[in-house]
């Protein structure tokens, strides 16, 4: 894709979300709509954003029994998302059913480990080994399940790319030099993530909360 940046558009007001996306659409490659947006605005909200003509990434992080996840995937066919997320920790059968139920044009990618978590958080959930080991394990499982790729932090994407040569890798938790990390714990710059093999760069607050979102989007684009 010409511009790998997807704007994380998780705003509670639909009009504000549409206005922001309209302002920056010439400088991003797509829009990511997450749980906050989807729970607030549903299918109607997705359709409204889709009218802007940008690819839609539905970051729903589906995680349930295989049959339920497959049903949810079928329910969003009408939205024609470019990308949808499921949780890799749901297991191989769940991921297989999610992929089988997805539209032909939709990439299904598995969330490995949230970028808001670090090794200490992982240990508290009972998972042995560090973030790198966990991401590599789940990436291998997602590939075996036939998914298109995974979501991981920029700190792991290089290693995953070497293991999964033709995978599709979504990297969130990105910050420009000088930006604060916020609630993210494993961050890199967009340029570093792209160089290491990221297919899609998800960027939210550095653009959406900037004094001048257009200038911020241009600044990100310029680094790539």
N, C-alpha and C positions, 0 to 999 in steps of 0.2 A: 504494500500500500504506500501511496505517496506521502501521507502524513500519518504516523503511527499513534499520534496523541488522541486519546479519548477523554473528553471532559466529563468528570464525575459530577453529575447534575442532580445532587440529592437535596433539593430545596423543597420546603414544605408548601410554598405557594406556586401553583401552576403558572400563573401569569409571569411571575418573576423568573421561573425556570425557562420559559419560552423566550422571554426578553434577553436573558443572558446567552442562551444558545444562539439566538439570532445575531447577537453582537459579535460573537467570536467564531461563528461557523466557517468563515473563510480561513481560519488559522488552526482548525482541529480536523481530525479525520473521522470522528464519530462522537457519540454521546453515550455515557454509561449511566443507566438508571438502576438504582439499588432498591433495597427494601423500603427505605423511608419514602422514596418517591412512589413506589408501586403500591404500598399500603395506603398512601394518602390519595392517589389519583387513579390507580387501577388501569384497566385497558384504555379508558378514555384518555388518560394522561399520556400514555405511550403513543397513542395515535396522534395526539396533538403535537408532540415533539417530532414524531416521524414526518409530519408535514413539512418540516424544515429541510428534508432531503438528506439528512445525515444517517449513516448506519447506526443502528441501535444495539447496544450491549446491555442485555438484561442480567444484572448481577443479583440473582435471586438466591444463590447458594442453596439450592434444593438439597434436602437431607431428610430422607424418610425411608420407609420400606420400598423396595423396587417398584411394586405396582402403583403406589401412590405417586412416586416421582415420575413414572411414565405417564400417568394421568395428568399430572401438572404440566408436563412437557407438551402433551397433546393440546392442552387447554390454551397454550400460548402460541399455537401455530398461526392463528389469525394475525398476530402481531408481527410476524416475519422478522424476528430478531436475527442480527448477524452473529451474535455470540450469546450463550447462556451459561451460567455457572451452576455446578453441583458441588457438593462436598466430597472429596476423595475418601474421607473417613467413613462414608456410607457403605463402602465396600465394592468389590468388583461387580457383583450381580446388579446392584443399584445403578452403577455407572453404565453397564452394558444396556440395561433397559432404558436408561435416560437417552443414550445415543440412538438406540433403535426407534424411540418414540419421537425424536426431534425431526424437524423439517429438513429436507435435503440441503437447503442453503444455510443452515444454522450450524455454527461450530459449537460443540459442547466441550467446555474446559472444566477441569476439576480444581477446586481450591485446596491447596495443600496445608499451609499454615498461615494464619492471619498475620499481617505485618505489624499488628499491634501487640503481638506476643514475642517473647524472647525465650531463651533456654530455661530460665527459672519458671516462667509461666507453663512451659511445656512439661517440666518435671512435676509441677503441681497437678497436672491432669493425669499423671501416672504413666506418661510416655518416657521411655528410657532413651538416652542419647540426645544429642543437641538438635537444633533446628535443621542444620544441613543434612543430617542422617534421616530425619523425619521427612523432609521434602523429597529426598532422593528415593526413599521407600515408596512414598505415595505417587511420585511421578512414574515409577516403574509399574505400579499397579494400574494407574490411569492409562498408560500406553497399552498394557496387556488387555485392558477392558475395551480398547478400540476408540478411546476418546481422541479428540483433535489435539489436546494439549492440556496445560495446567496454568494455574495462577500461583505465582511464588514471588518472593521479594527479589530485588535486584542483587542481593548478596548470594543467592543460590542459582540464578538463571544461567550463569555461565557454565556451571557444572552440569545442570540439567540439559542444556543445549548440546554439550559434548556427548552425553549419554543418549539423547533422543534427537537425532540430527534433523528430522523433518517435523518436529513438534511445533505447535503454535503456543507461544508463551506470553501470558499477560502479566505485566508487572505493575502493581500499585505501590503506594507509599513512597512516591518520588518527591524530591524537594530540590529546588535550585540552590546553588551555593549561597549561603547567607540566610536561607529560610529556616525557621524553626521546625523541629520534627513533629510538634504537636503530640497527638496520641500514638504516633507511629514509633516503633522501636528499631526496625531494621530497614533503614532508608539508604538510597543512593541517588545520584543525579540522573536525569533522563538520558543524558549522553552516555553515561557509563552503562546503564541498563541496555540501551540500544546496541552499544558496542559488544556487549556480552551475549547478545542473541535474542533480546526481547522483541516480540512481534507487535505487541500493543503496549503503550505506555498510558496508564491511567493517572490523570492529574486532576485534583479537585481544588482544594483550598488555595494553592498558589495562584490559581487563576480566578476561581469563583469569589474569593474574598479579597482580591487585590483592589486597590483604589481605582485602578484602570484595568479591567479584565482583558480588554483587547491588547493593550501594551504588554500585559503579562503573557498572554498566549503567543504573541509575536516573539517575545523574549525566549520562551521555551522552544518555539519552532526554530529560532536562530541557532540554538545550541546543537541542533540535530543536523 
